[in-house]
């Protein structure tokens, strides 16, 4: 998985961390349980957060801004 969420693509080891799951083992377990049971993963833009790691849209946008500013 290389340190990213398979659903929202947020980098797990980069801030912001606000109440989101950063443990890769837990994220893989959550993701695999949904995939194995053929449950749909809701879109982040529809529910406001990632079902897998619990990152919010704001977290993802903030991380993307940080990366853009570092370029």
C-alpha positions in Angstrom: 0.0 0.0 0.0 3.0 2.2 0.4 1.5 4.6 2.9 -1.6 5.8 1.1 -5.3 5.0 1.6 -6.6 2.8 -1.3 -9.8 4.8 -1.4 -9.0 8.5 -1.0 -5.3 8.4 -1.8 -4.3 10.5 1.2 -0.8 9.9 2.5 -1.1 8.2 5.9 2.1 9.6 7.4 1.6 13.2 6.4 -0.5 15.8 8.3 -3.3 16.6 9.0 -4.1 13.6 11.2 -7.4 14.8 12.7 -9.1 11.6 14.0 -8.3 9.5 10.9 -6.9 6.0 10.8 -3.2 5.9 9.9 -2.4 2.3 10.7 -1.9 0.5 7.4 -2.9 -2.9 8.8 -6.3 -1.6 10.0 -6.9 0.2 6.7 -6.2 -2.9 4.7 -8.5 -4.9 7.0 -11.3 -2.4 6.6 -10.8 -2.2 2.8 -10.6 -5.9 2.3 -13.7 -6.6 4.4 -15.7 -4.3 2.1 -14.1 -5.7 -1.1 -14.5 -9.3 -0.1 -18.1 -8.9 0.8 -18.7 -6.9 -2.4 -20.0 -3.9 -0.4 -19.8 -0.6 -2.3 -17.4 2.0 -0.9 -19.2 5.4 -0.9 -17.7 8.3 -2.6 -15.9 10.8 -0.3 -17.7 13.8 -2.0 -21.1 12.2 -1.2 -20.6 11.5 2.5 -17.9 14.0 3.4 -15.3 11.5 4.5 -13.4 8.4 3.5 -15.1 5.2 4.7 -11.7 3.5 4.9 -9.4 5.9 6.8 -12.0 8.5 8.0 -10.1 11.4 6.4 -12.4 14.3 5.6 -12.6 16.2 2.4 -11.0 19.1 4.2 -8.1 16.8 5.3 -7.4 15.7 1.8 -7.6 19.3 0.4 -5.3 20.5 3.1 -2.7 17.8 2.4 -2.9 18.6 -1.3 -2.3 22.3 -0.6 0.7 21.5 1.6 2.2 19.4 -1.2 1.6 22.1 -3.8 3.3 24.7 -1.6 6.3 22.4 -1.1 6.9 22.1 -4.9 
